[in-house]
Structure formats: C-alpha cells, structure tokens
Amino acid sequence: MIKSKVVSLIKPYELIFEEKTIDDMHLEDESILCETLVSIISPGTEVAAYTGMPPLRPGNPYPRLLGYCNVARVIKVGSNVSSISVGDRVLTGSCHCSHFVILENDVFSVVPEAIESRHAACAYLYHLGYDAVIKSNLRYGNSLVVFGLGVLGLGAVATAFRAGAKVYAVSDQPVPSEIAKQLGARDVFKRENFKKLENLLGNRLSDIVINTSNSWEDWDLALKIAGRNSCIGVIGFPGRGQSPPENNPLDSQYIYDKQLKIKAVGHAPEENDTRKFLKFNQKDNLSFILSEIEHGHLNPELIISGMFNWDKLEDAYKGLISRENSPITYGLEWKK
C-alpha cells in the first residue's frame, strides 16, 4: 500500500494535507501509478479558491482539490498500457499530491528527456494563452494587446510573439512588464499611459485583444483599444470579486459599432476526433508546447519565481497574495 499525501482546501484559508491509500498491488489494466516530481501553481484558479473568491460555477466549491499542472514519474503500469513505460515522466492534470493513479488515456503527454520537470509542468499554463491565440484567429503581423501580466498574460505574450504578432501589453507592474518584453512584447504601457498605446496603434487600433484581468477598468480599456471587426479573447473573469461596473460592459459604441467578437478562450477539445478534424486539441497542443520548450522557444524559467517544498504550499499562496517581489508563479517539489 502507498500512502499518498493530498492537498485539500476545506474552506477559504484552511488547507489540510490528507493521506490517502493507494493499493498498488491491484492496478487496473488501463491505469498507471505515478509519483509526483513537480507541480506548478495556477495562481488565478488556486489563489481565488484559497481566498474565497466567488466560484466560477454554481454550487459549493469546498472542500476541493487544488492544482492541475503536474509532472510525475511512472512507477507501475497496468497490463494493457502500451504507450507509457515505467520510468517515463508524464504531464497530467492531477492535483497537488505525492502519488496518484490515472488512466493511460488521461495522460496529456510523455515528457521529453531534455526538459526539466518544473519547466514541463508549466506547459498547461502556456496552453491557456496558446488557445487564446488560436481561437482569436491571429495572423502573422497582426497587432495584439494583452491586459494583465500574470502567468496567463505572459503565456499569451510568449505564444502570440511566436505566432508572429506585434505584441503590446497593459500592466502597472514593473517586474512582469520586463518579463513580457523578454518574451517578445514590443512595449508595455501603464494604464495612466494608455493614450500613448492608442496613438501608437493609430485609427486601426488593435486587431486582437486578450484580456486576462478581472477588472472592469481593464474591460473598458479592452473595448476601447479593440479595432473594428476585431476579437477580444477572454481568459480572465471580468467582474469577479468586483462591484457592479460603472459603464455598460456591452456598450453599443464598441460592441455594435465596431462589430466586435468576444470569445471565451482557454478550453480546447481533449483530443482529436476519429476523422482528425480537431487539430488544435488539448493533447496535441500540449505536445507542441513541450516541443517549443525543448527547443528553447519558450522559457518557463521566466515565469517560475521560486520553488517550495510541497508542505509549504500555504507559504507560496501567501507570497502570491502579498505580491512581494512581484512573483509570477511558484512550483512545488515533491521528490528530490
């Protein structure tokens, strides 16, 4: 029997570390048993749950598991498993835990040997930005403005730059702004200097906007900077934890007059269909992102602000909440 350590959030600000027993002697034929090496915090999702922000879906959000960016070592496989071997490292959506069992088909990807585990564990965070790029129909040479430079905003900057966009961003935070420039942003504008961005883009304004912010102020600015017939990809949750907006968030002078498209982005089909019509699916996207990391085109080291031992998760959350030294995200080490 294996004792797995699992992080649970009982209610806001109350984490517990439970032990759950895994019977490793009776593994199902299509399953694999894994020990986590590294998991990465998804700050928007996890900190919101930790602090008690309004849930995104109806129902009681507690108790709940936390985390979905996990790289683990395979320590046992079922008799019918064919694509994964003992010793492989795998990228999965498993929570913050020391050991887990997962079906072979639920594994996102086998991690190439050349990639560090903590870098591979960031792949899904990049995927959220990459999905925004795909669904906004970005073309080489398009102008794009990203609002918010947390981990998702920076992922959007990096993947949009790789796709050939002229990338700009809006943020008041100096450290993430400098990282955005290293990732390919041509410039980053404070909100007080927003007029300079408008003047730079000219009458055409921006072809695409990606909004990772919850702020109504940023939503207003996104509507203003979006050009005619352009698209706003929404990864953030405008209005979450905010008072009602002062302005109409669907004001006709923007939505109707500009004929704007507003798309929720970040979710992709899990895998291709039998006719191969779903080319940009979660598994293939993540395999591509891992290859981008492997070849040095994406550098997760820029978004990992530090590593904690797994039992210091609460300290990591507190660091993200305080924003001391402007952290982007943190990783958890489960096995040295």
C-alpha positions in Angstrom: 0.0 0.0 0.0 1.2 3.5 -0.8 0.3 6.5 1.3 -0.3 9.5 -0.9 -0.2 13.0 0.5 -3.0 15.1 -1.0 -3.7 18.8 -0.5 -7.3 19.7 0.2 -8.9 23.1 0.7 -11.7 22.7 3.3 -12.7 26.4 3.2 -11.1 29.7 2.5 -7.6 29.9 4.1 -7.8 26.4 5.5 -5.6 23.8 3.8 -5.1 20.3 5.1 -2.7 17.6 4.0 -4.5 14.2 3.9 -3.2 10.7 3.5 -5.0 8.5 1.0 -4.1 4.9 0.5 -3.4 3.5 -3.0 -3.5 -0.2 -3.5 -0.5 -0.7 -5.8 -1.0 -4.5 -6.0 -4.3 -4.3 -7.7 -3.8 -1.8 -10.5 -6.4 -1.7 -13.3 -5.3 -2.9 -16.7 -5.5 0.6 -18.3 -4.1 2.5 -15.4 -0.7 3.8 -14.4 0.7 4.6 -10.9 2.7 7.8 -10.6 4.8 9.6 -8.0 4.8 13.4 -8.5 8.1 15.2 -9.1 6.9 18.8 -9.5 3.6 20.6 -9.6 3.1 24.2 -10.6 0.6 26.6 -9.0 -2.0 28.1 -11.3 -2.3 31.4 -9.4 -5.6 32.7 -10.8 -7.5 29.5 -10.0 -5.8 28.4 -6.8 -5.4 31.8 -5.0 -9.0 32.7 -5.9 -10.2 29.4 -4.2 -7.9 29.9 -1.3 -9.1 33.4 -0.6 -12.8 32.6 -1.1 -13.5 34.5 -4.4 -16.9 33.8 -5.9 -16.9 30.4 -7.6 -17.0 30.2 -11.4 -19.7 27.6 -11.5 -22.9 27.1 -9.3 -22.6 25.0 -6.2 -20.5 24.8 -3.1 -16.8 25.0 -4.1 -15.5 23.4 -0.8 -14.0 21.1 0.0 -11.9 20.9 -3.1 -8.6 19.7 -4.5 -6.1 22.2 -5.8 -3.7 22.2 -8.8 -3.7 20.8 -12.3 -0.1 21.3 -13.5 1.7 18.1 -12.6 4.8 16.2 -13.8 5.2 12.7 -12.3 7.4 9.6 -12.7 5.6 6.4 -13.7 6.3 3.6 -11.1 3.9 0.9 -12.3 1.7 0.3 -15.3 -1.4 -1.9 -15.9 -1.2 -4.9 -18.2 -3.0 -3.2 -21.1 -0.9 0.0 -21.1 1.1 0.3 -24.3 2.2 3.9 -24.8 3.8 4.6 -21.4 6.5 2.7 -19.6 7.8 2.5 -16.0 10.3 5.3 -15.6 8.7 7.7 -18.0 7.9 11.2 -16.9 4.3 12.2 -17.7 2.5 15.5 -17.8 -1.0 15.3 -16.3 -3.8 17.4 -14.9 -3.5 15.8 -11.5 -3.9 17.8 -8.3 -1.1 18.7 -5.8 -0.4 15.2 -4.4 2.5 12.9 -3.9 1.1 9.8 -5.7 -1.9 9.1 -7.9 -3.4 6.6 -10.3 -4.5 7.8 -13.7 -5.9 6.1 -16.9 -3.4 5.9 -19.7 -5.7 7.9 -22.0 -5.9 10.7 -19.4 -2.2 11.5 -19.6 -1.5 14.6 -21.5 1.9 13.7 -22.8 5.1 11.9 -22.0 7.8 14.5 -21.2 10.9 14.5 -23.4 14.1 13.7 -21.5 15.7 17.0 -22.3 13.1 19.1 -20.5 13.4 19.8 -16.8 10.3 18.6 -14.8 9.5 22.0 -13.5 9.6 23.5 -17.0 7.3 20.8 -18.4 4.8 21.3 -15.5 4.3 24.9 -16.9 3.0 23.6 -20.2 -0.7 23.8 -19.4 -0.3 27.4 -18.3 1.2 28.2 -21.7 -1.6 26.2 -23.3 -4.2 28.7 -22.0 -2.5 31.6 -23.8 -1.9 29.4 -26.9 -5.6 28.5 -27.0 -6.4 32.3 -26.9 -4.1 32.8 -29.9 -5.7 30.0 -31.9 -9.3 31.0 -31.2 -8.7 34.6 -31.9 -7.6 33.6 -35.4 -4.3 35.5 -35.1 -2.3 36.0 -38.3 1.3 36.8 -38.8 1.7 40.6 -38.5 -1.5 41.2 -36.5 -1.3 43.7 -33.6 -2.3 42.2 -30.3 -2.8 43.8 -26.9 -2.7 41.7 -23.7 -4.3 43.0 -20.5 -2.8 41.7 -17.3 0.7 40.1 -17.0 0.1 37.3 -14.6 1.2 33.8 -15.7 -1.6 33.6 -18.3 -1.0 37.0 -19.7 2.7 36.3 -20.0 1.9 32.9 -21.7 -0.3 34.8 -24.2 2.5 37.2 -24.9 5.0 34.4 -25.5 2.8 32.3 -27.8 1.5 35.3 -29.7 5.0 36.5 -30.3 5.9 33.0 -31.6 2.9 33.2 -33.9 4.2 36.4 -35.5 2.1 39.1 -33.8 3.1 42.6 -32.9 2.5 42.2 -29.2 1.8 45.0 -26.7 0.6 44.8 -23.1 -1.0 46.8 -20.4 0.2 46.5 -16.8 1.3 48.7 -13.9 3.7 46.0 -12.5 7.4 46.6 -13.4 8.7 43.1 -13.0 6.1 41.3 -15.1 6.4 44.2 -17.7 10.2 43.5 -18.1 9.5 39.7 -18.4 6.9 40.4 -21.1 9.5 42.3 -23.1 11.9 39.4 -22.8 9.1 37.2 -24.1 8.6 39.3 -27.2 6.3 42.2 -26.3 7.3 45.3 -28.2 6.3 47.6 -25.3 4.2 47.5 -22.1 2.1 50.5 -21.1 0.9 51.6 -17.7 -2.8 52.3 -17.5 -2.1 56.0 -17.0 -0.2 56.0 -20.3 -3.0 54.2 -22.2 -3.4 57.1 -24.6 0.2 56.5 -25.8 -0.8 53.0 -26.8 -3.8 54.3 -28.7 -1.7 56.8 -30.6 0.9 54.1 -31.4 -1.7 51.8 -32.9 -3.5 54.6 -34.8 -7.0 54.6 -36.1 -6.9 50.9 -36.8 -6.3 50.2 -33.1 -5.6 46.5 -32.2 -6.5 43.5 -34.4 -6.8 41.3 -31.3 -7.1 41.8 -27.6 -6.5 39.1 -25.0 -7.9 40.0 -21.5 -6.6 38.0 -18.5 -7.9 40.6 -16.0 -11.0 40.6 -13.7 -11.1 44.4 -13.5 -14.0 46.3 -15.1 -11.5 49.1 -15.7 -9.4 46.8 -17.9 -12.5 45.6 -19.7 -13.4 49.2 -20.6 -9.9 49.7 -21.9 -10.1 46.5 -23.9 -13.2 47.7 -25.6 -11.6 51.0 -26.4 -8.4 49.5 -27.9 -10.1 46.8 -29.9 -10.3 47.7 -33.6 -13.2 47.4 -35.9 -14.2 43.7 -36.6 -11.6 42.6 -34.1 -11.7 39.9 -31.4 -11.4 40.0 -27.6 -10.3 36.7 -26.2 -11.3 36.4 -22.5 -9.1 34.3 -20.2 -9.9 36.4 -17.2 -13.2 36.8 -15.5 -14.4 40.4 -15.8 -16.3 41.4 -12.7 -15.2 38.5 -10.5 -14.9 39.9 -7.0 -15.7 43.4 -8.3 -18.6 45.8 -7.6 -21.1 46.3 -10.4 -19.4 48.3 -13.3 -20.0 52.0 -13.7 -20.1 51.7 -17.5 -22.1 49.4 -19.7 -19.8 46.4 -20.4 -21.6 45.8 -23.7 -21.9 49.4 -24.8 -23.1 49.6 -28.3 -20.5 52.2 -29.3 -18.0 49.4 -29.0 -19.8 46.1 -29.4 -22.2 47.1 -32.2 -20.4 49.9 -33.9 -17.1 48.0 -34.1 -18.8 44.7 -34.7 -16.6 43.1 -32.0 -16.3 39.4 -31.4 -16.0 38.3 -27.7 -14.8 34.8 -27.2 -14.2 32.8 -24.0 -10.9 31.0 -24.5 -8.7 28.5 -22.7 -10.7 25.3 -23.1 -9.9 23.0 -26.1 -11.2 19.6 -27.1 -9.4 16.9 -25.1 -8.1 15.1 -28.2 -8.6 14.7 -31.9 -11.7 13.0 -33.3 -11.6 9.9 -35.4 -11.7 12.0 -38.6 -8.8 14.2 -37.4 -10.9 17.4 -37.6 -9.9 18.7 -34.2 -6.3 19.5 -35.0 -5.9 22.0 -32.1 -6.9 19.8 -29.2 -5.5 19.7 -25.7 -3.2 16.8 -26.1 -1.7 17.9 -29.4 -1.4 21.5 -28.2 0.5 20.4 -25.1 2.8 18.1 -27.1 3.6 21.1 -29.3 4.2 23.4 -26.3 6.6 20.8 -24.8 8.5 20.8 -28.1 8.7 24.6 -28.0 10.1 24.4 -24.5 12.5 21.6 -25.6 13.9 23.7 -28.5 14.3 26.8 -26.3 11.5 28.9 -28.0 9.5 29.1 -24.7 11.4 29.7 -21.4 9.4 28.7 -18.3 12.2 29.8 -16.1 11.0 33.4 -16.6 7.6 32.7 -15.1 8.7 30.4 -12.2 9.5 32.8 -9.3 10.7 30.1 -6.9 10.3 26.6 -5.7 8.8 25.4 -2.4 8.7 22.0 -0.7 5.2 20.6 -1.1 4.2 21.1 2.6 4.9 24.8 2.2 2.1 25.4 -0.3 0.4 27.8 2.0 3.5 30.0 2.2 3.6 30.0 -1.6 -0.1 31.2 -1.7 0.7 33.9 0.8 3.6 35.1 -1.3 1.4 35.3 -4.4 -1.3 37.2 -2.4 1.2 39.7 -1.0 2.8 40.2 -4.4 6.1 40.9 -2.6 8.9 40.9 -5.3 6.1 40.5 -7.9 6.0 36.7 -8.2 4.5 35.2 -11.3 4.0 31.7 -10.0 5.7 29.1 -7.8 6.4 25.4 -8.1 6.2 22.6 -5.5 8.9 19.9 -5.2 7.6 16.5 -4.2 10.6 14.3 -4.7 14.3 15.5 -4.7 
